[in-house]
């Protein structure tokens, strides 16, 4: 498929380069790709926002069944893109073909999950409608009839992620949830995979026409200009923002949102080190198995999952476990990261850790190309971790830190010092877990998802999933970015009386 490099606004492809242009990048070849992508201008973005507001007046009146059909139709058109989509995404990300096939189906199934949730509850999203009947005989005052239901907020801005080009990007969870809730969406496409975003936008446009939806219900804008992102979140018509990305970019967008006359929610998913707590009996009885699982989970996607395990809390003296970790890491081969910027940041953080006096390098993988990232696992004592704030930072890429604890009391001190996390796993035998109840009780206040004897990589799309956690892993502890409850981000309650 020939790409236009343009933005989709109200059903039209706009942009000819008058506001500058950029290129996608091939991580595999370490060189820019040929296709030009055109920065959208302020006038065209204003048109997208106005079209979304106009579309909201119509789209909010659609039935849940109509929205369900629309989401299903988008899913069908994603699949209709065939291998062209997968090939374009692989060019832009160098993610394995099988991984992309799986993520594409996850994205399709995510859209269908929202569609099913709408059909299952034709009177209220997620079955949330509550009714209190009137009681005219109640004394001293009659009780009125009241009903609680939910309304869509209005147009939503969504910022795509670099590391999940389908599931957390143009047609990812935030977009699906907002459309299911009855909100038009304007997606700021991620510049790491702009061609992928254009193809996904074509799928939406085809579904819009097939389902006779208003053209402004979805827009996709391309730009490397930071001003466009800030103009988007500052627009009065935008009523909520979904964001997956770095803490620094999120902070800048929040500063812009704070200057708005009307406050709006900013749902940011910002990353996590996803601590893995290995309890003593588990560490001694299953050392090799735990070590292999930790390495496999950390190396998945070359460490570019938001749930990648970056902190491993291990009892002091677990020589067998640490030896197995070192062997696995030293045998691992390097691979690309998503962008040159991510590679540079990764190498800078690795060099910083190498220079720390109280931190040792337990093992590192083979570096096959200078522009690759190779796996590194470091180790330190719990005392060093507690006194070195730099070790608490996320390293985005194939890196982990083993922290050796001497006692349950010291382990509790580390947990108490943790910042908010998306996930944490606790690995132990039945006896371990019984004795660790205080640890588990404390840990649940640090995370959005607490896992027992499983690795954190992989997020199930279902009603009971919570993907989000205490700040700074996410900006709103009350919401999830994965699963059908994500719809609640983009609705507000309303009570009807009498």
C-alpha positions as CSV (number, residue, x, y, z in Angstrom):
1,X,0.0,0.0,0.0
2,X,1.3,3.5,-0.9
3,X,1.3,5.8,2.1
4,X,0.3,9.4,1.8
5,X,2.2,10.6,4.9
6,X,-0.8,12.8,5.7
7,X,-3.2,13.3,8.6
8,X,-6.9,12.2,8.6
9,X,-9.2,15.0,9.5
10,X,-13.0,14.8,9.1
11,X,-12.6,12.1,6.5
12,X,-10.0,13.9,4.4
13,X,-6.3,13.3,4.1
14,X,-4.5,16.6,4.7
15,X,-0.9,17.8,4.7
16,X,1.5,18.7,1.9
17,X,4.7,19.6,3.8
18,X,4.0,23.3,4.4
19,X,4.6,22.8,8.1
20,X,7.6,20.6,7.8
21,X,8.1,16.9,7.4
22,X,9.8,13.9,9.0
23,X,10.7,10.3,8.3
24,X,10.0,7.0,10.1
25,X,13.2,5.1,11.1
26,X,14.3,1.6,10.5
27,X,15.8,0.2,13.7
28,X,17.0,-2.9,11.9
29,X,19.0,-0.9,9.3
30,X,19.7,2.1,11.6
31,X,18.6,4.5,9.0
32,X,15.6,6.7,8.1
33,X,12.9,5.2,5.8
34,X,12.1,6.8,2.5
35,X,8.4,7.8,3.0
36,X,7.8,11.4,4.0
37,X,5.3,12.3,6.7
38,X,3.9,15.8,6.9
39,X,3.5,17.7,10.1
40,X,-0.1,18.9,10.5
41,X,-0.6,22.6,11.0
42,X,-2.5,24.5,13.7
43,X,-5.4,25.4,11.3
44,X,-5.9,21.7,10.3
45,X,-5.7,20.6,13.9
46,X,-8.4,23.2,14.8
47,X,-10.5,21.7,12.0
48,X,-10.1,18.2,13.5
49,X,-11.1,19.4,17.0
50,X,-14.1,21.3,15.6
51,X,-15.2,18.3,13.5
52,X,-14.9,16.1,16.6
53,X,-17.2,18.4,18.6
54,X,-19.7,18.4,15.7
55,X,-19.5,14.6,15.5
56,X,-20.1,14.3,19.3
57,X,-23.5,15.9,18.9
58,X,-24.5,13.0,16.7
59,X,-22.3,10.2,17.9
60,X,-23.5,10.5,21.6
61,X,-27.0,9.7,20.4
62,X,-26.0,6.4,18.9
63,X,-27.3,3.2,20.6
64,X,-24.9,0.8,22.3
65,X,-25.7,-1.7,19.5
66,X,-24.7,0.8,16.9
67,X,-21.4,1.6,18.6
68,X,-20.8,-2.2,19.0
69,X,-21.3,-2.7,15.3
70,X,-18.9,0.2,14.6
71,X,-16.2,-1.3,16.8
72,X,-16.6,-4.8,15.2
73,X,-16.4,-3.2,11.8
74,X,-13.1,-1.4,12.7
75,X,-11.8,-4.8,13.9
76,X,-12.8,-6.4,10.6
77,X,-11.0,-3.7,8.5
78,X,-7.8,-4.1,10.6
79,X,-7.7,-7.7,9.6
80,X,-8.5,-6.7,6.0
81,X,-5.2,-4.8,5.9
82,X,-3.5,-8.2,5.9
83,X,0.3,-8.6,5.9
84,X,0.7,-5.1,4.5
85,X,0.1,-3.8,8.0
86,X,2.5,-6.3,9.7
87,X,5.2,-5.6,7.1
88,X,4.9,-1.8,7.6
89,X,5.1,-2.1,11.3
90,X,8.1,-4.4,11.2
91,X,9.9,-1.9,9.0
92,X,9.2,0.8,11.6
93,X,9.8,-1.1,14.8
94,X,11.8,-4.3,14.0
95,X,9.5,-6.2,16.3
96,X,9.2,-9.9,15.4
97,X,6.5,-10.9,12.9
98,X,5.0,-13.4,15.3
99,X,4.8,-10.7,18.1
100,X,3.0,-8.3,15.7
101,X,0.6,-11.0,14.7
102,X,-0.3,-11.6,18.3
103,X,-0.6,-7.9,19.1
104,X,-2.8,-7.4,16.1
105,X,-5.2,-10.1,17.3
106,X,-5.1,-8.7,20.8
107,X,-6.1,-5.3,19.4
108,X,-8.9,-6.8,17.3
109,X,-10.1,-8.8,20.4
110,X,-9.9,-5.7,22.5
111,X,-12.3,-3.8,20.1
112,X,-14.6,-6.8,20.1
113,X,-14.5,-7.0,23.9
114,X,-15.9,-3.4,24.1
115,X,-18.5,-4.3,21.5
116,X,-19.6,-7.3,23.5
117,X,-19.8,-5.2,26.7
118,X,-22.1,-2.7,25.0
119,X,-24.4,-5.5,23.7
120,X,-24.6,-7.2,27.0
121,X,-25.9,-4.1,28.7
122,X,-28.3,-2.3,26.3
123,X,-29.6,0.1,28.9
124,X,-26.3,1.2,30.5
125,X,-22.6,0.7,29.9
126,X,-21.2,-2.1,31.9
127,X,-24.6,-2.6,33.6
128,X,-23.9,0.4,35.9
129,X,-27.5,1.9,35.9
130,X,-29.0,2.1,39.4
131,X,-32.6,2.8,40.2
132,X,-34.2,3.8,43.5
133,X,-38.0,3.6,43.3
134,X,-40.2,6.4,44.6
135,X,-42.0,6.1,47.9
136,X,-44.7,8.7,48.1
137,X,-45.8,7.4,51.6
138,X,-42.4,8.0,53.2
139,X,-42.6,10.5,56.2
140,X,-41.9,13.2,56.8
141,X,-41.1,13.7,53.1
142,X,-42.0,11.6,50.1
143,X,-39.0,9.8,48.4
144,X,-38.6,10.7,44.7
145,X,-37.8,8.2,41.9
146,X,-34.0,8.5,41.0
147,X,-31.9,6.8,38.4
148,X,-28.1,6.9,38.0
149,X,-26.6,6.4,34.6
150,X,-23.6,7.6,32.6
151,X,-23.0,10.1,29.7
152,X,-19.9,10.4,27.4
153,X,-17.6,13.3,28.2
154,X,-17.0,14.6,24.7
155,X,-14.0,14.5,22.3
156,X,-11.0,12.7,23.6
157,X,-7.3,13.1,22.7
158,X,-5.2,9.9,22.6
159,X,-1.4,9.7,22.4
160,X,0.0,6.5,21.0
161,X,2.8,4.5,22.6
162,X,6.1,3.6,20.9
163,X,6.4,0.1,22.3
164,X,2.9,-1.2,21.3
165,X,2.2,0.0,17.8
166,X,-1.3,-1.6,17.8
167,X,-2.6,-2.3,21.3
168,X,-1.6,1.0,22.9
169,X,-1.6,3.3,19.9
170,X,-3.9,4.5,17.1
171,X,-6.6,1.9,17.7
172,X,-5.5,0.7,21.2
173,X,-7.3,0.6,24.5
174,X,-7.8,4.3,25.0
175,X,-9.3,4.8,21.5
176,X,-11.5,1.7,21.8
177,X,-12.7,2.7,25.3
178,X,-13.5,6.3,24.2
179,X,-15.4,5.2,21.1
180,X,-17.4,2.6,23.2
181,X,-18.2,5.3,25.7
182,X,-19.6,7.6,22.9
183,X,-16.7,10.0,22.6
184,X,-15.0,11.0,19.3
185,X,-11.3,10.5,19.3
186,X,-8.3,12.5,18.0
187,X,-5.2,10.4,18.0
188,X,-1.8,12.0,18.0
189,X,0.1,9.3,16.2
190,X,3.5,8.2,17.5
191,X,6.3,9.2,15.2
192,X,8.1,5.9,15.8
193,X,5.5,4.2,13.6
194,X,3.7,6.8,11.5
195,X,3.0,4.5,8.6
196,X,1.3,2.0,10.9
197,X,-0.8,4.7,12.2
198,X,-1.9,5.8,8.8
199,X,-2.9,2.2,7.8
200,X,-4.9,1.9,11.1
201,X,-6.6,5.2,10.4
202,X,-7.6,3.8,7.0
203,X,-9.4,0.9,8.7
204,X,-11.3,3.4,10.9
205,X,-12.3,5.5,7.9
206,X,-13.6,2.5,6.1
207,X,-15.7,1.5,9.1
208,X,-17.0,5.1,9.5
209,X,-18.3,5.0,5.9
210,X,-19.7,1.5,6.2
211,X,-21.5,2.2,9.5
212,X,-22.6,5.7,8.5
213,X,-20.9,7.4,11.4
214,X,-20.1,11.1,11.4
215,X,-16.7,11.7,9.7
216,X,-15.4,13.7,12.6
217,X,-15.7,10.8,15.1
218,X,-12.1,9.9,14.5
219,X,-9.0,11.8,13.4
220,X,-5.4,10.9,13.2
221,X,-2.8,13.6,13.2
222,X,0.9,13.3,12.3
223,X,3.5,15.7,13.7
224,X,6.9,15.9,15.2
225,X,6.2,19.4,16.4
226,X,5.7,19.6,20.2
227,X,3.4,22.6,19.8
228,X,0.8,20.5,18.1
229,X,0.5,18.2,21.1
230,X,0.1,21.1,23.4
231,X,-2.5,22.8,21.2
232,X,-4.5,19.5,21.2
233,X,-4.7,19.1,24.9
234,X,-5.4,22.9,25.4
235,X,-8.4,22.9,23.0
236,X,-11.6,23.6,24.9
237,X,-13.5,21.0,23.0
238,X,-11.2,18.2,24.4
239,X,-12.7,16.7,27.5
240,X,-10.1,14.0,28.4
241,X,-6.7,12.8,27.5
242,X,-5.3,9.3,27.2
243,X,-1.5,9.0,27.2
244,X,1.1,6.2,27.2
245,X,4.7,7.4,27.3
246,X,7.4,9.0,29.3
247,X,7.1,10.8,32.6
248,X,8.8,14.0,31.2
249,X,6.5,14.4,28.3
250,X,3.4,13.6,30.5
251,X,4.5,16.3,32.9
252,X,4.8,18.9,30.1
253,X,1.3,18.1,28.8
254,X,-0.1,18.3,32.3
255,X,1.4,21.7,32.7
256,X,-0.5,22.8,29.6
257,X,-3.7,21.2,30.8
258,X,-3.4,23.0,34.2
259,X,-3.6,26.3,32.3
260,X,-7.0,25.5,30.8
261,X,-10.0,27.3,32.0
262,X,-11.8,23.9,32.4
263,X,-9.9,21.1,34.1
264,X,-10.0,17.8,32.4
265,X,-8.7,14.3,33.3
266,X,-5.3,13.2,32.1
267,X,-5.0,9.5,32.1
268,X,-1.3,8.8,31.8
269,X,0.5,5.4,31.9
270,X,4.1,6.3,32.5
271,X,6.1,3.2,33.2
272,X,7.2,0.9,36.1
273,X,10.0,-1.2,37.4
274,X,7.6,-4.0,38.3
275,X,9.4,-5.5,41.4
276,X,9.7,-9.3,41.7
277,X,10.0,-10.5,45.3
278,X,11.6,-13.9,45.6
279,X,10.9,-15.5,49.0
280,X,13.6,-17.7,50.8
281,X,12.2,-21.2,50.3
282,X,11.3,-20.5,46.7
283,X,14.8,-19.1,46.0
284,X,16.5,-22.2,47.5
285,X,14.2,-24.9,46.1
286,X,13.6,-23.5,42.6
287,X,16.6,-21.3,42.0
288,X,17.2,-22.3,38.3
289,X,13.6,-22.2,37.3
290,X,13.0,-18.7,38.9
291,X,16.2,-17.4,37.4
292,X,15.3,-18.6,33.9
293,X,11.7,-17.1,34.2
294,X,13.0,-13.8,35.3
295,X,15.5,-13.5,32.4
296,X,12.9,-14.6,29.9
297,X,10.4,-12.1,31.1
298,X,12.9,-9.3,31.2
299,X,14.2,-10.1,27.7
300,X,10.7,-10.3,26.1
301,X,10.5,-7.5,23.5
302,X,14.1,-6.7,24.4
303,X,12.9,-5.2,27.7
304,X,10.4,-2.7,26.1
305,X,7.3,-3.8,27.8
306,X,5.8,-1.5,30.4
307,X,5.5,-4.5,32.7
308,X,9.1,-5.7,32.2
309,X,10.5,-6.9,35.5
310,X,13.3,-4.4,36.3
311,X,13.8,-5.0,40.1
312,X,14.4,-8.5,41.5
313,X,14.5,-8.7,45.3
314,X,16.4,-11.9,46.3
315,X,17.6,-13.3,49.6
316,X,21.3,-12.7,50.3
317,X,23.4,-15.8,49.5
318,X,21.3,-17.2,46.6
319,X,24.5,-18.1,44.6
320,X,22.8,-20.7,42.5
321,X,20.0,-18.3,41.4
322,X,22.5,-15.5,40.6
323,X,24.8,-17.9,38.7
324,X,21.9,-19.1,36.6
325,X,20.9,-15.5,35.9
326,X,24.4,-14.6,34.8
327,X,24.6,-17.6,32.5
328,X,21.3,-16.8,30.9
329,X,22.1,-13.1,30.4
330,X,25.6,-13.8,29.0
331,X,24.2,-16.1,26.4
332,X,21.6,-13.6,25.3
333,X,22.1,-11.7,22.0
334,X,21.5,-8.0,21.5
335,X,18.6,-6.5,19.5
336,X,17.3,-3.2,18.4
337,X,15.2,-0.8,20.4
338,X,12.4,1.2,19.0
339,X,14.1,4.5,18.3
340,X,17.7,5.9,18.4
341,X,16.7,8.1,21.3
342,X,15.6,5.1,23.4
343,X,19.0,3.4,22.5
344,X,21.0,6.5,23.6
345,X,19.1,6.8,26.9
346,X,19.5,3.1,27.6
347,X,23.2,3.2,27.1
348,X,23.6,6.4,29.2
349,X,21.7,4.8,32.1
350,X,23.7,1.6,31.8
351,X,27.0,3.5,31.9
352,X,25.7,5.4,35.0
353,X,25.1,2.1,36.8
354,X,28.5,0.7,35.8
355,X,30.1,3.7,37.5
356,X,28.3,3.2,40.8
357,X,30.7,1.9,43.5
358,X,28.2,-0.2,45.4
359,X,26.7,-1.9,42.3
360,X,28.3,-4.9,40.5
361,X,27.6,-6.0,37.0
362,X,26.4,-9.6,37.3
363,X,26.2,-10.3,33.6
364,X,25.7,-8.7,30.2
365,X,24.7,-10.1,26.8
366,X,26.6,-10.0,23.6
367,X,26.5,-6.8,21.6
368,X,26.2,-7.7,17.9
369,X,25.8,-4.1,16.5
370,X,26.7,-0.8,18.0
371,X,23.1,0.5,17.6
372,X,21.7,-2.5,19.5
373,X,20.9,-2.8,23.2
374,X,22.4,-5.8,25.0
375,X,21.0,-7.2,28.3
376,X,22.5,-6.1,31.6
377,X,21.8,-7.4,35.1
378,X,23.3,-5.6,38.0
379,X,23.3,-6.5,41.7
380,X,23.6,-4.6,45.0
381,X,22.7,-4.9,48.7
382,X,19.4,-3.7,50.1
383,X,21.3,-1.0,52.1
384,X,22.9,0.3,48.8
385,X,19.5,0.4,47.1
386,X,17.9,2.2,50.0
387,X,20.5,5.0,49.9
388,X,20.9,5.4,46.1
389,X,17.8,7.1,44.6
390,X,19.3,6.6,41.1
391,X,18.7,2.8,41.3
392,X,15.0,3.4,41.7
393,X,14.7,4.8,38.2
394,X,13.2,2.7,35.3
395,X,15.7,1.6,32.6
396,X,13.6,1.2,29.5
397,X,15.2,-1.8,27.7
398,X,16.8,-5.1,28.6
399,X,18.1,-4.3,32.1
400,X,17.4,-5.5,35.7
401,X,18.7,-5.0,39.1
402,X,19.0,-7.7,41.8
403,X,18.7,-6.3,45.3
404,X,19.9,-8.7,48.0
405,X,17.9,-8.5,51.3
406,X,19.1,-10.1,54.6
407,X,15.8,-10.3,56.4
408,X,12.0,-9.8,56.2
409,X,12.5,-6.5,58.0
410,X,15.0,-5.3,55.4
411,X,12.7,-6.5,52.6
412,X,9.9,-4.5,54.1
413,X,12.1,-1.4,54.2
414,X,12.7,-1.7,50.5
415,X,9.0,-2.2,49.7
416,X,8.1,0.8,51.8
417,X,10.5,3.0,49.8
418,X,9.1,1.9,46.4
419,X,7.3,4.4,44.3
420,X,4.0,3.4,42.7
421,X,4.2,0.5,40.2
422,X,1.9,-1.0,37.6
423,X,2.6,-4.5,38.9
424,X,4.6,-6.6,41.4
425,X,5.0,-10.3,41.7
426,X,5.7,-12.3,44.8
427,X,7.2,-15.7,44.3
428,X,7.0,-18.2,47.2
429,X,6.1,-21.7,48.4
430,X,2.8,-22.0,50.4
431,X,4.9,-21.7,53.6
432,X,6.7,-18.6,52.2
433,X,3.4,-16.9,51.4
434,X,1.9,-17.6,54.8
435,X,4.8,-16.1,56.5
436,X,4.9,-13.1,54.1
437,X,1.4,-11.8,54.8
438,X,2.7,-8.5,56.1
439,X,4.8,-8.1,53.0
440,X,1.9,-8.8,50.7
441,X,-0.3,-6.4,52.7
442,X,2.2,-3.6,52.3
443,X,2.9,-4.4,48.6
444,X,-0.7,-4.1,47.5
445,X,-0.6,-0.4,48.4
446,X,2.3,0.1,45.9
447,X,0.8,-1.5,42.8
448,X,-2.1,-1.7,40.5
449,X,-1.8,-5.5,39.9
450,X,-0.4,-7.9,42.4
451,X,0.7,-11.3,41.0
452,X,1.5,-14.6,42.8
453,X,4.1,-17.0,41.3
454,X,3.8,-15.6,37.8
455,X,5.8,-13.0,35.7
456,X,4.3,-9.6,35.0
457,X,4.8,-9.4,31.3
458,X,1.4,-9.8,29.5
459,X,-1.8,-8.0,30.3
460,X,-5.1,-9.9,30.0
461,X,-7.9,-7.9,28.3
462,X,-10.9,-8.7,30.5
463,X,-13.4,-7.0,32.9
464,X,-11.3,-7.7,36.0
465,X,-8.0,-6.4,34.7
466,X,-6.5,-3.2,36.2
467,X,-3.6,-1.7,34.3
468,X,-2.5,1.3,36.2
469,X,-1.1,2.0,39.6
470,X,-0.1,4.6,42.2
471,X,1.8,7.6,40.9
472,X,4.2,7.8,39.1
473,X,3.3,4.5,37.3
474,X,0.1,6.2,36.2
475,X,-1.5,9.6,36.8
476,X,-4.9,8.4,38.0
477,X,-5.0,5.6,40.6
478,X,-8.8,5.1,40.1
479,X,-8.7,3.9,36.5
480,X,-7.5,1.1,34.2
481,X,-6.2,1.5,30.7
482,X,-6.8,-2.1,29.8
483,X,-10.1,-4.0,30.0
484,X,-13.7,-3.0,29.5
485,X,-13.8,-0.9,32.7
486,X,-11.5,1.5,30.8
487,X,-14.7,2.9,29.3
488,X,-15.4,4.6,32.7
489,X,-12.5,7.0,32.0
490,X,-14.5,8.7,29.3
491,X,-18.0,8.9,31.0
492,X,-19.5,10.9,33.8
493,X,-22.4,10.0,36.1
494,X,-25.8,11.7,35.8
495,X,-28.8,11.3,38.0
496,X,-32.4,11.5,36.7
497,X,-35.0,12.4,39.3
498,X,-38.7,12.1,39.0
